[in-house]
């Protein structure tokens, strides 16, 4: 089955869902992870769809102030800007 550029296909277990996007997704976001962290993320993300869907939701939640990031207890200086 062929899908148009505006469709997003999500495979979750034995089910496949097709979502129509308003606009095609054309920008990329890349990060580097340790192999261990990468494996753990992919394993956990499978419960919700594909990893890119989970990352997309995290980005949208961050922009909409629905995501709260708490600093690790053992880090003194970091991107968290807390004393």
C-alpha positions as protocol buffer text, in pm:
chain_id: "A"
residue {
  index: 1
  type: UNK
  ca { x: 0 y: 0 z: 0 }
}
residue {
  index: 2
  type: UNK
  ca { x: 140 y: 342 z: -93 }
}
residue {
  index: 3
  type: UNK
  ca { x: 99 y: 636 z: 142 }
}
residue {
  index: 4
  type: UNK
  ca { x: 105 y: 1001 z: 51 }
}
residue {
  index: 5
  type: UNK
  ca { x: 368 y: 1228 z: 203 }
}
residue {
  index: 6
  type: UNK
  ca { x: 108 y: 1373 z: 440 }
}
residue {
  index: 7
  type: UNK
  ca { x: 32 y: 1040 z: 607 }
}
residue {
  index: 8
  type: UNK
  ca { x: 207 y: 912 z: 916 }
}
residue {
  index: 9
  type: UNK
  ca { x: 198 y: 537 z: 979 }
}
residue {
  index: 10
  type: UNK
  ca { x: 231 y: 410 z: 1336 }
}
residue {
  index: 11
  type: UNK
  ca { x: 295 y: 43 z: 1409 }
}
residue {
  index: 12
  type: UNK
  ca { x: 210 y: -66 z: 1763 }
}
residue {
  index: 13
  type: UNK
  ca { x: 225 y: -440 z: 1825 }
}
residue {
  index: 14
  type: UNK
  ca { x: -4 y: -608 z: 1574 }
}
residue {
  index: 15
  type: UNK
  ca { x: -201 y: -290 z: 1494 }
}
residue {
  index: 16
  type: UNK
  ca { x: -119 y: -31 z: 1233 }
}
residue {
  index: 17
  type: UNK
  ca { x: -273 y: 314 z: 1252 }
}
residue {
  index: 18
  type: UNK
  ca { x: -255 y: 581 z: 983 }
}
residue {
  index: 19
  type: UNK
  ca { x: -277 y: 946 z: 1082 }
}
residue {
  index: 20
  type: UNK
  ca { x: -324 y: 1227 z: 832 }
}
residue {
  index: 21
  type: UNK
  ca { x: -96 y: 1520 z: 908 }
}
residue {
  index: 22
  type: UNK
  ca { x: -191 y: 1877 z: 819 }
}
residue {
  index: 23
  type: UNK
  ca { x: 153 y: 1937 z: 668 }
}
residue {
  index: 24
  type: UNK
  ca { x: 429 y: 1695 z: 577 }
}
residue {
  index: 25
  type: UNK
  ca { x: 701 y: 1669 z: 838 }
}
residue {
  index: 26
  type: UNK
  ca { x: 1020 y: 1800 z: 678 }
}
residue {
  index: 27
  type: UNK
  ca { x: 1263 y: 1905 z: 955 }
}
residue {
  index: 28
  type: UNK
  ca { x: 1490 y: 1673 z: 1150 }
}
residue {
  index: 29
  type: UNK
  ca { x: 1614 y: 1678 z: 1509 }
}
residue {
  index: 30
  type: UNK
  ca { x: 1919 y: 1467 z: 1591 }
}
residue {
  index: 31
  type: UNK
  ca { x: 2091 y: 1379 z: 1916 }
}
residue {
  index: 32
  type: UNK
  ca { x: 2367 y: 1140 z: 2014 }
}
residue {
  index: 33
  type: UNK
  ca { x: 2307 y: 883 z: 2288 }
}
residue {
  index: 34
  type: UNK
  ca { x: 2506 y: 608 z: 2448 }
}
residue {
  index: 35
  type: UNK
  ca { x: 2413 y: 265 z: 2308 }
}
residue {
  index: 36
  type: UNK
  ca { x: 2266 y: 169 z: 2647 }
}
residue {
  index: 37
  type: UNK
  ca { x: 2044 y: 478 z: 2669 }
}
residue {
  index: 38
  type: UNK
  ca { x: 1938 y: 435 z: 2304 }
}
residue {
  index: 39
  type: UNK
  ca { x: 1834 y: 74 z: 2366 }
}
residue {
  index: 40
  type: UNK
  ca { x: 1638 y: 163 z: 2682 }
}
residue {
  index: 41
  type: UNK
  ca { x: 1456 y: 449 z: 2508 }
}
residue {
  index: 42
  type: UNK
  ca { x: 1358 y: 237 z: 2208 }
}
residue {
  index: 43
  type: UNK
  ca { x: 1235 y: -45 z: 2431 }
}
residue {
  index: 44
  type: UNK
  ca { x: 1018 y: 189 z: 2639 }
}
residue {
  index: 45
  type: UNK
  ca { x: 898 y: 391 z: 2335 }
}
residue {
  index: 46
  type: UNK
  ca { x: 761 y: 73 z: 2171 }
}
residue {
  index: 47
  type: UNK
  ca { x: 474 y: 84 z: 2421 }
}
residue {
  index: 48
  type: UNK
  ca { x: 353 y: 411 z: 2268 }
}
residue {
  index: 49
  type: UNK
  ca { x: 440 y: 380 z: 1898 }
}
residue {
  index: 50
  type: UNK
  ca { x: 768 y: 441 z: 1724 }
}
residue {
  index: 51
  type: UNK
  ca { x: 1050 y: 636 z: 1893 }
}
residue {
  index: 52
  type: UNK
  ca { x: 1008 y: 938 z: 1663 }
}
residue {
  index: 53
  type: UNK
  ca { x: 644 y: 973 z: 1773 }
}
residue {
  index: 54
  type: UNK
  ca { x: 752 y: 979 z: 2138 }
}
residue {
  index: 55
  type: UNK
  ca { x: 1024 y: 1235 z: 2066 }
}
residue {
  index: 56
  type: UNK
  ca { x: 777 y: 1448 z: 1868 }
}
residue {
  index: 57
  type: UNK
  ca { x: 534 y: 1445 z: 2162 }
}
residue {
  index: 58
  type: UNK
  ca { x: 814 y: 1542 z: 2404 }
}
residue {
  index: 59
  type: UNK
  ca { x: 909 y: 1840 z: 2184 }
}
residue {
  index: 60
  type: UNK
  ca { x: 545 y: 1952 z: 2152 }
}
residue {
  index: 61
  type: UNK
  ca { x: 488 y: 1915 z: 2528 }
}
residue {
  index: 62
  type: UNK
  ca { x: 804 y: 2118 z: 2600 }
}
residue {
  index: 63
  type: UNK
  ca { x: 692 y: 2400 z: 2370 }
}
residue {
  index: 64
  type: UNK
  ca { x: 342 y: 2401 z: 2523 }
}
residue {
  index: 65
  type: UNK
  ca { x: 478 y: 2402 z: 2881 }
}
residue {
  index: 66
  type: UNK
  ca { x: 327 y: 2060 z: 2951 }
}
residue {
  index: 67
  type: UNK
  ca { x: 670 y: 1909 z: 3022 }
}
residue {
  index: 68
  type: UNK
  ca { x: 859 y: 1964 z: 3347 }
}
residue {
  index: 69
  type: UNK
  ca { x: 1225 y: 1865 z: 3363 }
}
residue {
  index: 70
  type: UNK
  ca { x: 1371 y: 1817 z: 3708 }
}
residue {
  index: 71
  type: UNK
  ca { x: 1746 y: 1819 z: 3762 }
}
residue {
  index: 72
  type: UNK
  ca { x: 1918 y: 1503 z: 3881 }
}
residue {
  index: 73
  type: UNK
  ca { x: 1998 y: 1517 z: 4253 }
}
residue {
  index: 74
  type: UNK
  ca { x: 2372 y: 1457 z: 4208 }
}
residue {
  index: 75
  type: UNK
  ca { x: 2446 y: 1728 z: 3945 }
}
residue {
  index: 76
  type: UNK
  ca { x: 2578 y: 2064 z: 4071 }
}
residue {
  index: 77
  type: UNK
  ca { x: 2593 y: 2265 z: 3746 }
}
residue {
  index: 78
  type: UNK
  ca { x: 2400 y: 2190 z: 3432 }
}
residue {
  index: 79
  type: UNK
  ca { x: 2136 y: 2317 z: 3193 }
}
residue {
  index: 80
  type: UNK
  ca { x: 1885 y: 2330 z: 3478 }
}
residue {
  index: 81
  type: UNK
  ca { x: 2007 y: 2668 z: 3614 }
}
residue {
  index: 82
  type: UNK
  ca { x: 1932 y: 2585 z: 3976 }
}
residue {
  index: 83
  type: UNK
  ca { x: 2151 y: 2640 z: 4281 }
}
